[in-house]
């Protein structure tokens, strides 16, 4: 179990774009509210704590954090469930994201309950990783979609395990294409994952949009950490260096 140092994070901007989660008082469905309240009262039900973090305003980092989040991992008969739980300043659980990954760190299922943006949803990934089935409930309306992909699919909670699984080729200089899940849009977006630098026992990576138009609007996401501080869930407690 690892408790990573709390530090200023800028991942919120990227997450907001990925989830299209503008500030909103829209309410998610009753089931999502019950799930989020259960997680608020008993976060240990999502598994062992790996690390906690605080998110501050990017341009005014002083003062209290806007959000607090933690990563938890639960072992199940189907694999590991990695969860990212986000609370607001008042301690209310507003976002829960959970990824079921196989023992070889392949994403099989991704679930989101987002009270802030008013949606819940799930995506199932086929055993070969090439077919995705989406179900979304947004402000009471239910919709479905499917998608076929050629590159590996990742989510926020599963990204760390994917990096660890591919640590050797990445640190040797390989660039790996991935598809980042955006459940609210019922689709994935392409990114190129590659090594940025290694120094003093720490390694950082960048995720750059593969689409030129998206690349013009979204800066590369930088994540980093050390391989030796694995959180016991076959994934890296990577701290955002952005």
Secondary structure, DSSP 8 states (H G I E B T S, - for coil): ----------HHHHHHHHHT--S------HHHHHHHHHHHH-GGGG-EEEEEEEE--SS---SS-SEEEEEEEEEETTEEEEEEEEE-TTS-EEEEEEEEE-TT--EEEEEEEETTTTEEEEEEE-TTS-EEEEEEEETTEEEEEEEE-SSEEE-HHHHHHHHHHTHHHHHTT--EEEEEEEGGGTEEEEEEEEEEEEETTEEEEEEEESSHHHHHHS--EEEEE-GGGB-SSSSB--EE--
